[in-house]
Amino acid sequence: MGSQGPLPPDSDLPPIHVLVTGFGPFRDTPLNPSFLIASALPTTLSTPSGRPIHIHTHPSAIPVSYAAVRAIVPALLFPASKTSTPQASAAPATPNFDLTLLIGVAPGRGDFSLETQARRDGYGKEDVTGETWEGDTLWKRGKEEGGYGAPEVLATGVEKGEVWRRWRLGLPSFPLRLSTDAGHYLCEFIYYTGLVEYWRRDPEGERPVMFLHVPKGLEEEDVDKGRRVAEGLIQAVVGSWEAVGENKRKEREMGVEDEEKGWAGS
């Protein structure tokens, strides 16, 4: 496993490994549809090219708790560090999965929203344990103070434009949208938690983490629709990676042809 990002041209179609998570109950949501949708996903998908996609749904719902998210998510994304220091130099660089899809419910929305960014600060709403996360400064503190020194906002590393185009084409009758407001609660908190784990290892590197907001419906048809939306989003991302790899292959071939022409004419 490990992040592949744009897939290499002329590859032997290695499988893509995708981590998917959903949340547990909170407030007036005793049964969270995000975990129902995550659990409904198949273990294997494939792209039109035949590339296998292995889906690894986390077997238990993520508690709607700041402390639980901070404890669980980093260990899901990357191998455990051999030291407790938060410094990037001490953190394993190869992720456990090629892509991560975090799913949460937005009770007031009727559409499926692909969130494009997450904020570092301002988590003053109480979680299911009655705690907030306003006083924690690990992400904000500079590295010289034992923190991450992370930016106020982090965006997904997934190419939004191409993924959005492919996602919509695959599900033309579904209510899909892009969003820049993930709600400033646990959904946005888990999103930043995932993004910052990549950022702290390489600020200029890839961050193949997405967050999908789903409506509140719990009926079988609602869960099935959510499953199809999540499947389509995963396939859209991997398809965009394949397109990048194919373009690089063509560019490489064109470069070889140009070199041959130049040699013949010299």
C-alpha positions in Angstrom: 0.0 0.0 0.0 1.0 3.6 0.0 0.1 6.8 -1.8 0.4 6.5 -5.5 -1.1 9.8 -6.5 -1.1 10.2 -10.3 -0.6 6.7 -11.5 2.7 5.9 -13.3 2.4 5.4 -17.1 2.8 1.9 -18.4 2.1 0.5 -14.9 1.0 -3.1 -14.4 -2.3 -1.9 -12.9 -1.4 -2.3 -9.2 -4.4 -2.2 -7.0 -5.5 1.0 -5.3 -6.2 0.7 -1.6 -8.8 3.1 -0.2 -9.6 3.7 3.5 -13.2 4.7 4.3 -14.6 5.8 7.6 -18.0 6.8 9.0 -19.1 8.4 12.2 -21.1 7.1 15.2 -24.1 8.6 16.9 -24.4 12.2 18.1 -27.0 14.7 19.4 -30.3 13.8 17.6 -28.6 11.3 15.3 -28.7 8.0 17.2 -27.9 6.1 14.0 -25.4 7.8 11.8 -26.0 7.2 8.0 -22.3 8.0 7.3 -21.3 4.7 8.9 -24.2 2.8 7.3 -23.0 4.0 3.9 -19.4 3.2 4.6 -20.3 -0.3 5.7 -22.5 -0.8 2.6 -19.5 -0.3 0.3 -18.1 -3.4 -1.5 -14.6 -4.6 -0.7 -13.6 -4.3 -4.4 -14.3 -2.0 -7.3 -12.6 -1.5 -10.6 -11.9 1.2 -13.1 -12.8 1.0 -16.8 -9.2 0.0 -17.4 -9.5 -2.9 -15.1 -7.5 -1.5 -12.3 -8.7 -3.1 -9.0 -9.7 -0.8 -6.1 -9.7 -2.5 -2.7 -11.9 -0.7 -0.2 -11.0 -1.0 3.5 -13.9 0.3 5.6 -12.9 0.9 9.2 -14.9 -1.8 11.1 -16.2 0.5 13.8 -17.8 4.0 13.6 -15.5 6.8 14.6 -16.8 8.4 17.8 -18.0 12.0 17.5 -15.3 13.0 19.9 -12.3 15.4 19.3 -10.0 13.3 21.5 -11.0 10.0 19.8 -10.5 11.5 16.3 -7.1 12.8 17.3 -6.1 9.4 18.7 -7.6 7.1 16.0 -7.1 8.8 12.6 -3.3 9.4 12.5 -2.7 5.8 13.3 -5.1 4.7 10.5 -3.3 6.8 7.9 0.3 6.1 8.7 2.3 3.4 10.5 2.9 4.2 14.2 5.8 6.4 14.9 8.6 5.0 17.0 8.7 8.2 19.0 6.1 10.5 20.6 7.4 13.7 19.1 5.2 15.4 16.6 8.1 16.4 14.4 7.8 15.4 10.8 11.4 13.9 10.7 10.3 11.3 13.2 7.0 10.4 11.4 6.8 7.5 9.0 6.4 8.9 5.5 4.7 6.1 3.6 0.9 6.0 4.2 -1.1 2.9 4.8 -3.5 3.6 2.0 -3.4 5.3 -1.4 -6.6 7.3 -0.8 -8.8 8.1 2.2 -12.5 8.9 2.1 -14.0 10.2 5.3 -17.8 10.3 5.4 -20.0 12.3 7.7 -23.7 13.4 7.9 -24.9 17.0 7.3 -28.5 16.9 8.8 -29.6 20.1 7.2 -28.4 19.3 3.7 -30.3 17.4 1.0 -27.3 16.9 -1.3 -24.0 15.0 -1.3 -21.1 17.5 -0.8 -17.5 16.9 -1.5 -15.7 19.2 0.9 -12.6 20.8 -0.5 -10.9 22.2 2.6 -10.8 22.2 6.4 -9.9 24.8 9.1 -7.4 24.3 11.9 -9.0 26.4 14.6 -12.3 27.3 16.2 -13.7 24.0 17.4 -15.8 25.3 20.2 -18.9 23.1 19.8 -19.1 20.4 22.4 -18.7 16.8 21.2 -20.6 13.8 22.6 -18.4 13.8 25.7 -19.1 17.4 26.4 -15.6 18.5 25.4 -14.4 21.2 22.9 -11.0 21.5 21.3 -10.4 25.2 21.5 -7.6 25.1 24.0 -5.4 22.6 22.1 -2.5 24.2 20.1 -0.6 21.3 18.8 -1.4 22.1 15.1 -0.9 25.8 15.6 2.3 25.9 17.7 5.6 26.3 15.8 7.9 23.4 15.4 10.4 25.0 17.7 7.7 24.8 20.4 7.0 21.1 19.7 4.0 21.7 17.4 3.2 21.3 13.7 3.2 25.0 12.7 0.4 24.0 10.3 -1.6 26.5 8.1 -5.0 27.8 9.2 -6.7 26.1 6.2 -5.6 22.9 4.3 -7.1 21.8 1.0 -7.5 18.3 -0.3 -4.7 17.2 -2.6 -7.2 15.6 -4.9 -7.6 17.4 -8.2 -11.0 18.9 -7.6 -11.9 20.0 -11.1 -11.3 16.7 -12.9 -12.8 14.7 -10.1 -15.9 16.9 -10.0 -16.3 16.5 -13.7 -16.0 12.7 -13.6 -18.2 12.4 -10.5 -21.0 14.3 -12.1 -20.8 12.5 -15.4 -21.1 9.2 -13.6 -24.1 10.2 -11.5 -26.0 12.8 -13.6 -29.3 12.5 -11.7 -27.8 12.7 -8.2 -27.6 16.0 -6.1 -23.9 16.5 -6.0 -21.9 19.7 -5.1 -18.6 21.0 -4.1 -18.4 22.8 -0.8 -15.8 25.0 1.0 -17.6 24.8 4.4 -17.4 21.5 6.2 -19.4 22.7 9.2 -16.7 23.5 11.8 -17.6 20.5 13.9 -16.3 16.9 14.0 -16.6 16.5 10.3 -14.3 19.3 9.6 -12.1 18.4 12.5 -11.5 14.8 11.2 -10.9 16.2 7.8 -8.1 18.6 9.0 -6.7 15.8 11.1 -6.3 13.7 8.0 -4.9 16.5 5.9 -2.4 17.7 8.4 -0.9 14.2 8.8 0.1 14.4 5.2 1.1 18.1 5.4 3.4 17.7 8.3 5.4 15.0 6.5 5.7 17.0 3.3 4.1 20.4 3.1 4.4 20.4 -0.7 3.4 16.8 -1.1 0.2 15.0 -1.9 -2.8 14.9 0.4 -5.1 12.2 -1.0 -7.8 12.7 1.6 -11.4 13.6 0.8 -14.5 14.3 3.0 -18.0 13.5 1.8 -21.0 15.0 3.5 -24.2 12.9 3.1 -27.9 13.7 3.9 -29.6 12.3 7.0 -31.8 9.6 5.4 -31.7 6.2 7.0 -34.0 4.2 4.7 -32.5 1.4 2.6 -32.8 3.5 -0.5 -31.0 6.4 1.1 -28.1 4.2 2.2 -28.0 2.6 -1.3 -27.9 6.0 -2.9 -25.1 7.1 -0.6 -23.2 3.9 -1.4 -23.5 4.7 -5.1 -22.3 8.2 -4.6 -19.3 7.1 -2.5 -18.4 4.4 -5.1 -18.7 7.0 -7.9 -16.4 9.5 -6.0 -13.7 6.8 -5.4 -13.8 5.8 -9.1 -13.7 9.4 -10.2 -10.5 10.0 -8.2 -8.8 6.9 -9.4 -9.9 7.6 -13.0 -8.4 11.1 -12.8 -5.1 9.5 -11.6 -5.1 7.1 -14.5 -5.8 10.0 -16.9 -2.7 11.8 -15.5 -0.6 8.7 -15.9 -1.8 8.2 -19.5 -1.0 11.8 -20.4 2.5 11.4 -19.0 2.9 8.3 -21.1 1.8 10.2 -24.3 4.1 13.1 -23.4 7.0 10.7 -23.0 6.3 9.0 -26.3 6.0 12.4 -28.1 9.3 13.4 -26.6 11.0 10.2 -27.9 9.5 10.8 -31.4 10.7 14.4 -31.4 14.2 13.2 -30.4 14.2 10.6 -33.2 13.1 13.2 -35.7 15.8 15.6 -34.5 18.4 12.8 -34.8 17.4 11.9 -38.3 17.6 15.5 -39.5 21.0 16.3 -38.0 
